[in-house]
Amino acid sequence: MEQLLGFAVPGVPYGCAYAVFAVGLVLTYQTTGVFNVGYGAQAYVSAFIFAWLVDDHAWPTWAAFVCAVVIVGPGLGLALDRFLFRRIPSSNTTAKIVTGLSLLVGIPALLPVVFGNQNLVGAPSIVFNPDTVYFHLGADVPVNGIYLSAVLLTVVMLVVLVLLLRTTRLGLEMRAAVESPRLLELEGVNARRVTATAWAVCGLMAGLAGVLLAPTEVTVQAQDYVTLMVAAIAAAAIAALRSMPVAAVVAVLIGVLSLTAQGYLPTSSFWYSAALPAFPFLVLVGALLFVPGLRHLDEATDPLSSVDPPPPPPVAGVRGREVDRLVRTVFFALLFAAVVSMLTWMPPTWETVLNQGMAYSVVFLSVTLLTGTAGQLSLAQATLAGIAAFTAGQLANHLGLDFLVGGAVGAVAASVVAGVLALASLRLRGLGLALMTLAAALLFDVAIFPAQAVSGGTGGITLEPRWLPLDLFAPNGHAYFLVVLLVLVLCAGGVALVQRGTVGRFLAAMRGSELGAAGIGVNLPWQRVLAFALSGALAGVGGALLAIQQTVIAPGEFNYQLSLAFVVIVVTTGVGTVEGAIQAGIGLVVVQQLMQYAPQRLQGLTFVLFALGALAYAAHPEGVVELEKRRWTERAERVLARRHRAPATPAVTGRP
């Protein structure tokens, strides 16, 4: 018993941090209708500022807590409501998820730009002295201030929130605002004020969770708050995003069981290295599969949600004949100039950059097909790319198989994994589907990709020229350029054909309304599996191309963070078009390369810039790049229209 307590008690602070976070997620969903996947970024902001004030500026703990949790937490929540989530229609789940992803990607990258690259040590405990042992459980299990602070704050927070929602008029108004803010306005209640209050309270909860976790870690890092987010999501999912007490209890159990198992399992075993880190993700997968309430999260409850206008069509399909002819002429001229430049005078550095951009474009086409065409959101596309890359590398390493052939086999493997993931998620949609793919990506990151048999361990797999039929490692890179250009053209043409064909029409109908598509006879399960399988194959082809250029395939090259960033980047340029995916790939590497010439403090702005563009998705789901193309096309058409309407100059005639 003493040993069990010795392993379990250290898990209490983690469990309490998970509990505060899980309760905050449930509260946010119950009072705003938003499952905020960017909640971890909010918690990280408060923890970062708290540790920064204490470590770098020697603020008292209480003052730093007030600033980071009581001021910054609610302030950030109010800002998110005022400038982002308030503008999203209640029925647009995809826009809510994309906005949260933008926050999760952009905020951790923005903080080093604002505050500099900080190496912040774990912050002190909030209420009680962390170095003081107040009592013992049994004979040898000390309970210090970190444990007492976590338990006290968690219990007080939970009691206050339950009383707020169940016994006050404000709590009733918060829940009513989720059902329909428009109808609440008809009752004479300021729905915006109610929603803003809910966001402020949720921001306070995020800040509290972040500061509770900070003392348990050696340094304050964004990665820890993603782990916190996943464990909290799992607990909130078990509670079906409805019961805050259930979410809190499950979260504490996850923290305690994780630390307890860590104490009993041998450190050299598979269970310790792979299964234990995957425990929160396995809980999340189990909740998504077996908790019935999660299957109906995206059902619109607002009876007035249908008044929101549909998104505009792509500009390429509606521009006039003259403008279209001009655009096509300019495009082919630029393409010819780009090919000639790559084969003649292009500097090696930029040739490498643009080659990588085309490989990324192939991966991004998978996002276009799955999200832009079929309306299904996957957060595991980088994982699928990694599956193909590691498959090709292992086939080359053990069987001597040509890497391009192995890449094709890897693309098939990625397609199969994507299809299996779709089959496992047939009862899920929208938010549930996104969480399932995120859990799958995290499972691969912590349990599968690090395995020696899969990736060669931390050192990765090194490619050798003998595995390739062409001299793709030549210094000038011309052979690789021709191969990746050919593959990109074939993949882009294939996606365009799918979009214009019968399958594309079925997928577009499913994106518009699954109920309506089923009503006209579309086989929804088959179409979803097909869309996932095709997108997985595209991601796999792109992953193999990236592996060839990088020459070393390491687990960190295909982690879940890249999957999140991929969605954000493609949404910025235009998720519904083939050219949007190509622009996303080229734009990503060009911006990254240009940032290399900027001061070191600004080099992390690449993902911040794309995240800012993706934040406009709610208002402009076609993407900000597509929006600007539409504006310039309309201007060009107005100029041409004025030219055609200009009256002819009358001829000058002399008088007799």
C-alpha positions, 0 to 999 in steps of 0.5 A: 500500500505504501508503494502504491501511494508513493506512485499514485500521489505524484500523479495528483497535481497532473490529474488536477491540471487535467481536471481544470482543463477538462472542466474548462473544455466542458464549460466552454462547450456548454456555454459557447457551443465551441469545442476550442482545440486552441485551449491548450494555447490559452493555458500556455500563454498564462503559464508562460507569462506567470513563469516569465514574471516570476523568473525574469522579473522577480515578481511575487507569486501572488502578483504574477498569478493575478496578472497571468490568470486573473487578467491575461486569461479572461482578457484573452478569452474576451479577445477570442470571442470579440474578434474570432468566434463571435463571427462564426455561425453556430452551425459552422463546426469546421470554421470553429475547429480551423480557428482553434487550430490556428490558435494552437499553431500560431500562439506558441510560435508568436510568444518567442517573437514577442518575448524572445526565446525564453528558457523558463524553469517551472514556476512555483506553487500558487497557494502553499509552499512547494518545499514544505511537507505538510503531512504524510500519507502512511509512513513514507509518502509526503504531501507538499504544497504543490499537491495541496494547492492543486487539490484545493484550487481544483475543488473550489473551482469545480464547486463555484462553476457548478453553482454558477451554471445550476443556480444562477440566472447567468448560468441559465442565460449562458446555456440558452445562448448556446442553443440560439443567441438570436432567440435569446435576443428576442427575450430581451437578453444581451446574448453578446454580453452573456457569451463574452462573460462565458469566454472570460470565465473559460479564459480564467479556467485555461489560465488556472490550468496552465499555472497549475501544470507549470510547477510539475514540469522542469521547464515551461514548454508548449509541448507539455500543454498539448499533452495536457490538452489531449488528456483533458479532451479524453476526460471531457469526451468520457463526460460527453462534454456535458458533466463537469464533475465526471470530467474532473474525476476522469481527468484526475484518474488519468493523471494518477493512473499514468504515474502509478503505471509508470512506477510499476512498469519496467523502464525497458519494456514496450509498455513503458516506452510506447503504451504508457505515453499513449494511454490518454490517446487510447482513452480518447479513442475509446470515448469517441468509439463508445460514448454515444453522446459524442456522435451528435456534437455537430447537430445544429440546435439553432433553428435560425442557423439556416439563414447563414449564406453559403460560401462563394464558388471558386473564382476560376469557375465564375470569371469571364472568358477574357479574364480566364484566357489572360490568366491561363496565358500568364500561368503557362508563361510563368510555368515555362519560365520557372522550368527553364530557370530551375534547369539553368540559372536557379541558385542551388539553395532556392532550387532545393527550396522550390523542390521541397515546396512541390513535394509539400504541394502533393501532400497538401493536395490530400487536404484539398481532396479530403477537406475542400472537396469532401468536407471531412477534416483530418488532423493526421495527414503528416502521419500518413506521409510518414507512413509512406516514407518509413515504409519506403525506407525500410523496404529499401533498407531490408529488401534493396527495393528501389525507393520510388517503387517503395514510395508507391508501396508506402502510398498504398500503405498510407491509403490503407491506414487512412481507410481503416481510420475512416471505417473506425470513424463512420459514426463520427463527423465534424468535431468527433472525426477531427478528434479521432484523427488527432488521436491517431496522429498522436498514437503514431507519434508516441507509440509507433514512429519511435520504434526501431523496427519502423523508423530506425529509432531516434537516428532515423533511416538514412537513404543511399543513392543506390536505392534510386534509379535516377541520380536524384542526389545530384548536386544540381537537383535537376533529376529530382526536380523533373521527377517531383514536377511530373508527380505533382502534375499527375497528382494535381490532374488526378484531383482535378478530374475527381473534383469534376467527375461523378465522385467529386459531385458525390463528395461535394453533396456530402460536404454540403449536407450529409442528410441531403446526400443520403436522401438522393442515394449517395452511399455516405460510408463508401464515399467517406472511406474512398475520400480518406483512402485517396487522400492517404495515397496522395499524402503518402506520395508527398511523404516519399518525395519529401523523404528523398530530398531530406535523405534522412527519415526521422520520426520528428519530420512527420509529427502531429504538429505538422498535420495541424499546420498543414490544415492551417496553411492550406486553408489560408491559400484556398482549401477548395482548389488544386491551385490553392494546394500548390500555392500553399506548398510553394508559399510555405517554403518561400516564406520559410526561406525568406525568414532565414534572412530576418533577425533570429527573433522573427524566424518563427513568424512563418506559421504565425503568418499562415495562422493569421490567414486561417483565422479569416476562414469563418468569414472567407472559407475560400481562403484569403488568397482565393479572396484576393484573387476574386477581388482582383478578378472583379476589378479586371472584369470591371475594367474590361466592361468599361472598355467595351461600353466606351462609345466610339469617337465620331468622325470629323466631317468638314462643312461645304 
